[in-house]
Amino acid sequence: MADDDVDQDSMADDWAAAMAEQADVDETMANTVSFDELKNEVSKQAPGSPDLDVILDIPVSISMEVGRTSITIRNLLQLNQGSVIELDRLAGEPLDVLVNGTLIAHGEVVVVNEKFGIRMTDVISPAERIKKLR
């Protein structure tokens, strides 16, 4: 049990270092959005509008998309181990970050303690996201 605690502490330290590095990057980026800004936008509700605190604990699915392509069913059935599928993105382009299928950001893959993560490089503003929903 003590080894598990040490491993978890080590993993937590690795993630903390990655987050500190991210904080340095965020300071230099012009398009960053802080949680305080989002919180302030949520708090600017019109009188009589519903309280968003009710939905803040609802889980959502986050996915990262490397790219897309379309193929025929014939080609799909011919795929086997080692097959390569060409995607619509170039190597090095940022990934799309989707929440419940809606684009919210772009990012890059990072590896911390042998686990994948994503560093947000461009977050779409809440106003732009709402505009896309309409």
N, C-alpha and C positions, 0 to 999 in steps of 0.2 A: 504494500500500500504506500510506503514511503517513496519508492521509486516512481510511482504514478504521480505523487505530489510534486516531486522534483521535475519530472517531464512536463507537467502542466505549468509549473512555475517558469521553466525554460521557454516553453511555447508562449506563455504570456509575455515574457521579457522580449522575445523575438517580435511579437506583434506590436508591443509597445514601441520598440525601436523603429519598426516600419511606420507606425502611426506618427512618430516624432519626425521622421524623414518626410512623410507626407505633409506635415504641418509646415515644414520649411518650403516645400514646393508650392503649397497653397498660397503662401504669402506673396510669391512672385507671379502668380497667375491672376490675370485681370478678370476672368469670368467665374470666379469662385462664388459660391453661395453658402453663407453660414447658416447654421441652424437657428441662430437668433433672428436672422432676416426672415426665414420661413415662419418662425413663431410669431413675429410681428405682423406678417401678412395674414396669418390665420386669425390673429387677435383683432384685426381691422374689420370685424364683421358688422354688417348693418344691423340696426335694432330689429329684433324679431326674427333674425336668421337663426338656423339651428346651431347648437353648440357642437363643434367638431371634436371636443374631448371624448365624446361618446364612441367615436370610431377609431381613435388613435391606437387601440390595442388589437385591431383586427389584423390578422396575418395576411401578407401578400406574397406572391411568388416573384422572385427576382431571377432573371436569366440573362446570360451574356451571349450575344450572337456574333460569331466570327464572320459569317457571310451566308449567302443563299445561292441556290441554283435551281434550275428546272431540268428534269430529265424525263425521258419516256419510260413507260412501264417496262418495255423491252430491255432498255439499258439498266434499269433498276434491278431486274431479275438476273442480269448478267454479273452483278457485283459479287465479289468474293473477297476473302482476306487478301490484303495488299492492294486492292483497287484504290485508285486516286480519283477524287471528284473535284473538279475545278469550281471554285467559288467566285462570286462577283466582286471580291475585294483583293487589293494588293497586299503583299506581305508588309507589315509595319503599320498598316492603317489601324485606327482605333476600333475597338469592339463597341457594339451597341449594347447599352444596359437597358433592359426592358423590365418593367414592373407590370405584371398581369397583361403582358403583351403590348404595353404602351412605352414608347421610347422616352426615357427620362434623362439619359446621359450617354457620354462616350467615355471610354477608359482604356487602360492598358493592363495587361496581365503582369502580376508580380508573384513571386514565390517566396513564402516565408515559412521556414521550418518544414520544408518539403510539402507544403500545402499551397494550392493556388488561391489567389485573391485578385481583386481588381482595384486599380487606383483610378479614381475619377479624374478625367482630364478636362471635361467640359460638361457642366450640368445645365440642362435646359430649364429655363425659369418657369415657375409655376404658372405665370400668365400665358406663356407660350404653350404649355401643356394643355391648359384649359381651352385655349384657342383651337388646338388640334382636335379636341373632343367634339367641338360644335360642328 
